[in-house]
C-alpha cells in the first residue's frame, strides 16, 4: 500500500502544515521516506496504516487556503446530509457516551493530541485532526432533565482539503484517538 501512495505522502513534507521528514498528527508520526507509522499513544508501530495513507494521499492534493473561522456541521459539507446519520453514530455519539459525565477528560485528551480548550457549550475543544483541518468538539453535559449532547463542527474550508467521505473518516479517527488517549489517562 505504501508504494501506491508514497509519492503523494512524501509531497507533504514541509507542506500543508507539516514539518519536513516526519508527518505528525493525532499522536501518529509518519516517516516520509519509509512510510513507517509510529503511534506515540501506544508506543508502537502501526501494523496496518492503510487508512492513514489514504487520508494523507487525498490531503496532499490540496493547495493551502486561509482558515475561514466559520464553523459548520457535517450536514453542511457537500453531500454531508446523506452521510449524517452514520457520521453521528460513528463520530459524535461515542463522544457523548464517553465524556458526557466526565467532560474534563475530553479536555485532557484533546491536549495530548495538540488540541485546545474552546468556549462553546459546557466544554469544547479544537483538535488539529490534520494540520489544516481542525475539528471542534462541543459537549453539553446535560442535567436531571436533559441527556448529554455532543457535536463536531468543521471549519467551512474543510472540504477544500478532503472530500466529505474522508472528513467523516477523519472525524471518526479523531474520536477514536480521543477515546484511546482518555483510556490511557485513567
Secondary structure as a PSIPRED ss2 file (coil, helix, strand):
# PSIPRED VFORMAT (PSIPRED V4.0)

   1 X C   1.000  0.000  0.000
   2 X H   0.000  1.000  0.000
   3 X H   0.000  1.000  0.000
   4 X H   0.000  1.000  0.000
   5 X H   0.000  1.000  0.000
   6 X H   0.000  1.000  0.000
   7 X H   0.000  1.000  0.000
   8 X H   0.000  1.000  0.000
   9 X H   0.000  1.000  0.000
  10 X H   0.000  1.000  0.000
  11 X C   1.000  0.000  0.000
  12 X C   1.000  0.000  0.000
  13 X C   1.000  0.000  0.000
  14 X C   1.000  0.000  0.000
  15 X C   1.000  0.000  0.000
  16 X C   1.000  0.000  0.000
  17 X C   1.000  0.000  0.000
  18 X C   1.000  0.000  0.000
  19 X C   1.000  0.000  0.000
  20 X C   1.000  0.000  0.000
  21 X C   1.000  0.000  0.000
  22 X E   0.000  0.000  1.000
  23 X E   0.000  0.000  1.000
  24 X E   0.000  0.000  1.000
  25 X E   0.000  0.000  1.000
  26 X C   1.000  0.000  0.000
  27 X C   1.000  0.000  0.000
  28 X E   0.000  0.000  1.000
  29 X E   0.000  0.000  1.000
  30 X E   0.000  0.000  1.000
  31 X E   0.000  0.000  1.000
  32 X C   1.000  0.000  0.000
  33 X C   1.000  0.000  0.000
  34 X C   1.000  0.000  0.000
  35 X C   1.000  0.000  0.000
  36 X C   1.000  0.000  0.000
  37 X E   0.000  0.000  1.000
  38 X E   0.000  0.000  1.000
  39 X E   0.000  0.000  1.000
  40 X C   1.000  0.000  0.000
  41 X C   1.000  0.000  0.000
  42 X C   1.000  0.000  0.000
  43 X C   1.000  0.000  0.000
  44 X E   0.000  0.000  1.000
  45 X E   0.000  0.000  1.000
  46 X C   1.000  0.000  0.000
  47 X C   1.000  0.000  0.000
  48 X C   1.000  0.000  0.000
  49 X C   1.000  0.000  0.000
  50 X H   0.000  1.000  0.000
  51 X H   0.000  1.000  0.000
  52 X H   0.000  1.000  0.000
  53 X H   0.000  1.000  0.000
  54 X H   0.000  1.000  0.000
  55 X H   0.000  1.000  0.000
  56 X H   0.000  1.000  0.000
  57 X H   0.000  1.000  0.000
  58 X H   0.000  1.000  0.000
  59 X H   0.000  1.000  0.000
  60 X C   1.000  0.000  0.000
  61 X C   1.000  0.000  0.000
  62 X C   1.000  0.000  0.000
  63 X C   1.000  0.000  0.000
  64 X C   1.000  0.000  0.000
  65 X C   1.000  0.000  0.000
  66 X C   1.000  0.000  0.000
  67 X C   1.000  0.000  0.000
  68 X C   1.000  0.000  0.000
  69 X C   1.000  0.000  0.000
  70 X C   1.000  0.000  0.000
  71 X E   0.000  0.000  1.000
  72 X E   0.000  0.000  1.000
  73 X E   0.000  0.000  1.000
  74 X H   0.000  1.000  0.000
  75 X H   0.000  1.000  0.000
  76 X H   0.000  1.000  0.000
  77 X C   1.000  0.000  0.000
  78 X C   1.000  0.000  0.000
  79 X C   1.000  0.000  0.000
  80 X H   0.000  1.000  0.000
  81 X H   0.000  1.000  0.000
  82 X H   0.000  1.000  0.000
  83 X H   0.000  1.000  0.000
  84 X H   0.000  1.000  0.000
  85 X H   0.000  1.000  0.000
  86 X H   0.000  1.000  0.000
  87 X H   0.000  1.000  0.000
  88 X H   0.000  1.000  0.000
  89 X H   0.000  1.000  0.000
  90 X H   0.000  1.000  0.000
  91 X H   0.000  1.000  0.000
  92 X H   0.000  1.000  0.000
  93 X H   0.000  1.000  0.000
  94 X H   0.000  1.000  0.000
  95 X H   0.000  1.000  0.000
  96 X H   0.000  1.000  0.000
  97 X H   0.000  1.000  0.000
  98 X H   0.000  1.000  0.000
  99 X H   0.000  1.000  0.000
 100 X C   1.000  0.000  0.000
 101 X C   1.000  0.000  0.000
 102 X C   1.000  0.000  0.000
 103 X H   0.000  1.000  0.000
 104 X H   0.000  1.000  0.000
 105 X H   0.000  1.000  0.000
 106 X H   0.000  1.000  0.000
 107 X H   0.000  1.000  0.000
 108 X H   0.000  1.000  0.000
 109 X H   0.000  1.000  0.000
 110 X H   0.000  1.000  0.000
 111 X H   0.000  1.000  0.000
 112 X H   0.000  1.000  0.000
 113 X C   1.000  0.000  0.000
 114 X C   1.000  0.000  0.000
 115 X C   1.000  0.000  0.000
 116 X E   0.000  0.000  1.000
 117 X E   0.000  0.000  1.000
 118 X E   0.000  0.000  1.000
 119 X C   1.000  0.000  0.000
 120 X C   1.000  0.000  0.000
 121 X C   1.000  0.000  0.000
 122 X C   1.000  0.000  0.000
 123 X E   0.000  0.000  1.000
 124 X E   0.000  0.000  1.000
 125 X E   0.000  0.000  1.000
 126 X E   0.000  0.000  1.000
 127 X E   0.000  0.000  1.000
 128 X E   0.000  0.000  1.000
 129 X E   0.000  0.000  1.000
 130 X E   0.000  0.000  1.000
 131 X C   1.000  0.000  0.000
 132 X C   1.000  0.000  0.000
 133 X E   0.000  0.000  1.000
 134 X E   0.000  0.000  1.000
 135 X E   0.000  0.000  1.000
 136 X E   0.000  0.000  1.000
 137 X E   0.000  0.000  1.000
 138 X E   0.000  0.000  1.000
 139 X E   0.000  0.000  1.000
 140 X E   0.000  0.000  1.000
 141 X C   1.000  0.000  0.000
 142 X C   1.000  0.000  0.000
 143 X C   1.000  0.000  0.000
 144 X C   1.000  0.000  0.000
 145 X C   1.000  0.000  0.000
 146 X C   1.000  0.000  0.000
 147 X C   1.000  0.000  0.000
 148 X C   1.000  0.000  0.000
 149 X E   0.000  0.000  1.000
 150 X E   0.000  0.000  1.000
 151 X E   0.000  0.000  1.000
 152 X E   0.000  0.000  1.000
 153 X E   0.000  0.000  1.000
 154 X E   0.000  0.000  1.000
 155 X E   0.000  0.000  1.000
 156 X C   1.000  0.000  0.000
 157 X C   1.000  0.000  0.000
 158 X H   0.000  1.000  0.000
 159 X H   0.000  1.000  0.000
 160 X H   0.000  1.000  0.000
 161 X H   0.000  1.000  0.000
 162 X C   1.000  0.000  0.000
 163 X C   1.000  0.000  0.000
 164 X H   0.000  1.000  0.000
 165 X H   0.000  1.000  0.000
 166 X H   0.000  1.000  0.000
 167 X H   0.000  1.000  0.000
 168 X H   0.000  1.000  0.000
 169 X H   0.000  1.000  0.000
 170 X H   0.000  1.000  0.000
 171 X H   0.000  1.000  0.000
 172 X H   0.000  1.000  0.000
 173 X H   0.000  1.000  0.000
 174 X H   0.000  1.000  0.000
 175 X H   0.000  1.000  0.000
 176 X H   0.000  1.000  0.000
 177 X H   0.000  1.000  0.000
 178 X H   0.000  1.000  0.000
 179 X H   0.000  1.000  0.000
 180 X H   0.000  1.000  0.000
 181 X H   0.000  1.000  0.000
 182 X H   0.000  1.000  0.000
 183 X H   0.000  1.000  0.000
 184 X H   0.000  1.000  0.000
 185 X H   0.000  1.000  0.000
 186 X C   1.000  0.000  0.000
